[in-house]
């Protein structure tokens, strides 16, 4: 995964955790605007989320952030 996507995921997860607490869930769509302005990055996130790690549609933001920080 490119570093720019890693940074975006960590930042969004941190914001959501701060606002809603440690139990807040996210999907990979949380890292993108409501329009398809970066299809390559969207597919990169979807591949990491769905194919590589077989995550559920919603996962705890804390879990996703830790996975990205660990380089998984």
N, C-alpha and C positions, 0 to 999 in steps of 0.2 A: 504494500500500500504506500502511495506517495506521502511524503511528509506533510504536504499541505492538507490532505484529507485527514491524516492523523491529528494534526493540530485543530482542525475544525471540529472533529468528533469530540476531542477532549474538552474544548471550549464550550460546546453546546451542552455536553453532559454536566460540566461544572456549573453552568448557568441554571440548568434545570434542577440540579441537586440543591443549589443555594435557594432557589425560589420555592421548591415544592418538597424538599426533604429527601432523605436517603432511599425512600421506597419508590420514588418516581420512575416510571417506565418510559422507554423511548423505542421508536422504530427507526430504521435507517432513513426514512423519509424526513425525520426531524433535522437532518443535517443539510437540507436543501430548501430553496424557495418553492413556492407553489407553482412554479413554471419550470419547464425543462430547459434551463439555460446552460447546463453543463452535463450533457448526457454521458460523456466519458467518465466523469467522476461519480455520477449516479450509478453507473454500471459497476464501477470499481467497488463502491460501497455495497451494492447489492450482492455482488459475487462474494465479497468477504463475509457478509452477514449470512447469506442463504446457502451458498455452495460450500464455502470453506469451513464455516463453523456451525452450520445448520441451526442457527438461533431461531427462536420463536419470533412471531411478528413483533411482539413487545417484549423487551428485556429490561431489567433494572439498569438505570443509567450508571450506577456505581460499577456494575459488572462489566459493562461495555467499556467504560473509561479505563478500568484496570486491565482489561484485555489489550486495549490499544497501547497503553503505557508499557505493557510487558512485551510488546512487539508481536503479539499473536496474530 
